[in-house]
Amino acid sequence: MKTERIVYDDKVVRWFIWASVLFGVVGLLVGIIVALQLAFWPANVHEYLSFGRLRPLHTNAIIFAFVGNMLFAGVYYSTQRLTKARTNDTLSKIHFWGWQAIIAAAAITLPLGISQAKEYAELEWPIDLAVAVIWLVFAANFFLTLKNRREKHLYVALWFYIATIITITILYVVNNLAIPVLSAGVKSYSIFGGAQDALVQWWYGHNAVAFFLTTPILGIMYYFLPKAAERPVFSYRLSIIHFWSLVFIYIWAGPHHLLNTALPDWAQTLGMVFSLMLWAPSWGGMLNGLLTLRGAWDRVRRDPVLKFYAVGVTAYGMATFEGPLLSIKAVSGLAHYTDWIIAHVHAGALGWNGFMAAGMFYWLIPRIYGRELHSRAAANFHFWIGTLGIVLYVASMWTAGVTQGLMWRAENEGGGLMYPSFVETFLALMPMYWMRLVGGLLYLVGFLVMAWNLVATARAGKPVEVEVEVTVEEKHGEEVPWRKIVFGAPVLVSALVMALLGTVAVLEEVASVVAVGLAVSIAFFFILFSQITKHTGKPAWHALLEGRALLFSALTFVAVLIGGVAEIVPSLITVPEQIAATRNVPYSALELEGRDVYIAEGCYTCHSQMIRPFTWEADRYGAPSTMDDSIFDHPFQWGSRRIGPDLARVGGKYNHTWHYTHMLDPREISPGSNMPPYTHLARNVIRFEDSADKLRAMRSVGVPYRPEQIQSAERDARAQHDEIVGFLAENAQVRLCTEGLELVPYDAPAERRSASNACDINPNSQLVALIAYLQRLGNIPAPPPEPSSGEVALRAEDVR
């Protein structure tokens, strides 16, 4: 035996903690602003600070800036101590500064309207590339530390970190595959479209929550909770079941975000079944965490760290009970597109992520600065005011969500909608929106108290350099061959169980239930048999696996990949057939430009484009949506929330004047609406010179634009633009700005607007393009005529 001295790198841990605290304040503050904007529309003070642009900034700040920096701090601190190895200083610095640069880029681009319009994946392609590079730096640092570890055994926290790194790499790369349009600036189109894009996006979106906001935090729970409680983990066997069942099942659950939509029934069924199965492993993890506190509950009353951990783990249990509940089709029919989903998300974000972060910070800062926490009373105040904030927030959104769902579907006795105006529902929610704002403010106050407390603690101490002496184990004998581990009984039985569960996609309902029951029975009896026949003194199969980091990572990769391949590949294979059979036609050049404006303004954050097959939805919006409706949408625009009405069939429902007035003064059309005015769209202009390049990019992802359409894109866009402007001039006396005229905003005083040199809209305006797009939705034109045989063929270079 020989010993070595190691100095842990806690500098990078401190950096990530302070970055997390800073961006936590920023993310919560932006959340307060967007909550105010929903209740009080004049809070949309500028085009760059409107709800549609700030809402993605809020979600990205909380997920990737606040929780991201927090989890990196926890991973770096715990990994070094669990492996008894120092991380690479250079890679740690690149990781830290690269991640902060990405956050800064997001904070600049999202308010500018540079967005892919995908939930939790809004960042455009240059930033996506940077994310991929920095994530690989983090992965290299982590796995090199595992390689150099002095402790052979991989503790449970490391399992969850491995799953996080592997799965996020797969998810992020696949979901962000896109074709850039270099001439149009930072712009790209997803290679997936319509229903396929919806499936890929929510395969990513759900599992970004699972493997960025859950699995690494579970790893942190398994390390820091026992440390704070000074108790061992309640059950190591339960942690094994928790890990493997979670990483396998979670990846299948994404389609539950698309229940009752145009997604194929087999994918919806898979998503629902596997979501319901998530109850077991999720609650197993929760109970493992809470029961670790056994014998320490007397300390929970006194120790703020344990308070935060106890409530944080409980919030995880509540969120993972509610998630499967919401994945039941009948419940989803009521809850989807409502504020109930907002309640569910924030119960997890504020309770699970926020409180686990606070507990970790309160435990870590005194140790890495060598000083007792500045004020335990302030920490307790933070706990109670934060808890009250969560209760007010979640309760108000639960109430709002159920109210929305019931009012949308309410019908009169003789038939017809009881509340036909969408605004009626919104006005009923106003008290809950203000209560949500109060709850968010209370939570922010508690977070600010924590920030002050941590800074005061750090200033009173100084950074501590931790040096430890570790024993380096020498190898004795030969290791168990990897084949014996890979083809061991647990893997073979798991493969059989997976195969049975996979048959759910092709079997009828009764047969599916039988297959699931058989799979669960096999798993149960195998576990029971393993315990009965267990040999004392002989290492268990999983103990052997825990000593082989590469093998452990490979099996994790396989477990995660199975669900993604089984769900996504079948849907992609059918795309060529669907395009060949569709009645739909691609957007015109101007409509595509208008769609880009729609995305840049964040309209997708408030409006859905998916009418579900319910009577009340058809009565309100029109015929239910089909896969054909969105087949050429790259990315899809089905939406995830209805702050405003669904737009799937809005095309042709109103004339151009209605849309013009509605965009510039929403309350003139819909009294009581909370939609902000978009007067800047009349001023901002589009470069029609880029239209052909956009059509080429769309053609490269499978949209069947013909060469002559691409060549004439600029001319066609201008012609359609002039047609709409002519209608507005004739029917609403809208004046186009030409030389010598001054653009006067729609909300300017009447005397200014009526001046002889005043005009209303710039040439090539974004507003006209947006009107063209809205008029296209659900209003499929006749396909363009095929070129006659006598026309001269275009040269290949004209359409490249």
Disulfide bonds with the S-S distance in Angstrom:
Cys737-Cys759 1.94
